[in-house]
Every structure is written in C-alpha cells, then in structure tokens.
Amino acid sequence: MAAYLIGYDLHKLGQRYEALKALIERLYPGWWHCLDSTYIIKTPLTAAQVRDSLHSALDGNDVLLVIPVGSAWASLNLPQNCVDWLNKNL
C-alpha cells in the first residue's frame, strides 16, 4: 500500500476546506493531518486516482498536490502522536 502526501490551497472566497477534509477522512481511513492544508494517507490507489477522488471538493482555481512519500523523512517540533503515526506508517 502506498503512502501519499496531499497538499492543497483553496483560493476561492468562502473556501470549502471542511468539505475537502471530510472527503479525505471518509475515503482514506487512518489519515495523518498534523499540518495545515496537508494530509498523509495510505491507499492502494495511484496518485492520479487519489487526485481524481478529491476533485469534487475543489473549485476550478484550487491547487492540489498528491505525491508519494516514504520512510526517509525528518521533522521538527511535531507533536509526538504525529511522529508516532509517521514511524508506524511510513
């Protein structure tokens, strides 16, 4: 199962952050969300399939990035529960 970082910027006035967050959390159980506008998920889908699954929660000028991540990571000042998730899942 692949792990992907999902990063997003919603540009339209009255952004629908809650709709996008709810969709990610519903479609991808076991998600990681310890930074604003950033999730990490685990899924058998491809990056393009993840992108397509989130399209309905985005407006035409919103920005979305889905990129694979792995075990080579580093952090600074993340809460321990966030570090624990990364250690367990990446």
C-alpha positions as CSV (number, residue, x, y, z in Angstrom):
1,M,0.0,0.0,0.0
2,A,1.4,3.4,-1.0
3,A,1.6,6.5,1.2
4,Y,0.8,9.8,-0.4
5,L,1.2,13.4,0.9
6,I,-1.8,15.5,-0.1
7,G,-1.2,19.3,-0.1
8,Y,-3.8,21.8,-1.1
9,D,-4.5,25.5,-1.3
10,L,-8.1,26.6,-1.8
11,H,-8.3,30.0,-3.5
12,K,-12.0,30.9,-3.9
13,L,-13.6,33.2,-1.4
14,G,-15.5,31.0,1.1
15,Q,-13.2,28.1,0.6
16,R,-14.6,24.7,1.3
17,Y,-11.9,23.3,3.5
18,E,-14.3,21.4,5.6
19,A,-15.8,19.6,2.6
20,L,-12.3,18.6,1.3
21,K,-11.2,17.4,4.8
22,A,-14.4,15.4,5.3
23,L,-13.9,13.7,1.9
24,I,-10.3,12.8,2.6
25,E,-11.1,11.5,6.0
26,R,-14.1,9.5,4.7
27,L,-12.3,8.0,1.7
28,Y,-8.9,7.2,3.4
29,P,-9.2,5.9,7.0
30,G,-6.1,6.1,9.0
31,W,-5.1,9.5,7.6
32,W,-2.5,11.9,9.1
33,H,-3.3,15.6,9.4
34,C,-0.8,17.3,11.6
35,L,0.0,20.3,9.4
36,D,-2.4,22.9,7.9
37,S,-3.5,22.0,4.3
38,T,-1.6,18.7,4.5
39,Y,-2.6,15.1,4.8
40,I,-0.8,11.8,4.5
41,I,-2.9,8.8,3.5
42,K,-2.2,5.1,2.8
43,T,-4.1,3.5,-0.1
44,P,-3.7,1.0,-2.9
45,L,-4.7,3.7,-5.4
46,T,-2.3,5.6,-7.6
47,A,-1.6,9.3,-7.1
48,A,-3.8,10.2,-10.1
49,Q,-6.7,8.1,-8.7
50,V,-6.4,9.9,-5.3
51,R,-6.4,13.3,-7.2
52,D,-9.5,12.3,-9.1
53,S,-11.3,11.1,-6.0
54,L,-10.9,14.5,-4.4
55,H,-11.8,16.6,-7.5
56,S,-15.5,17.0,-6.5
57,A,-14.5,19.0,-3.4
58,L,-12.3,21.5,-5.3
59,D,-13.1,24.7,-7.3
60,G,-11.5,25.4,-10.6
61,N,-8.7,27.6,-9.2
62,D,-7.8,25.4,-6.2
63,V,-4.4,23.7,-6.1
64,L,-3.9,20.1,-5.2
65,L,-0.7,18.0,-4.9
66,V,-0.6,14.2,-4.4
67,I,2.9,12.9,-4.1
68,P,4.3,9.6,-2.8
69,V,6.2,9.6,0.5
70,G,8.4,7.0,2.1
71,S,10.5,6.2,5.2
72,A,13.1,8.9,4.6
73,W,11.6,11.8,6.5
74,A,12.6,14.3,9.1
75,S,10.6,16.7,11.3
76,L,10.9,19.5,13.8
77,N,8.5,20.2,16.7
78,L,5.8,17.8,15.5
79,P,3.6,16.5,18.4
80,Q,4.6,13.0,19.5
81,N,1.4,11.4,18.2
82,C,2.2,12.8,14.7
83,V,5.7,11.4,14.9
84,D,4.4,8.1,16.1
85,W,2.0,7.8,13.1
86,L,4.8,8.5,10.7
87,N,7.1,6.0,12.4
88,K,4.4,3.3,12.2
89,N,3.0,4.0,8.7
90,L,6.0,5.2,6.6
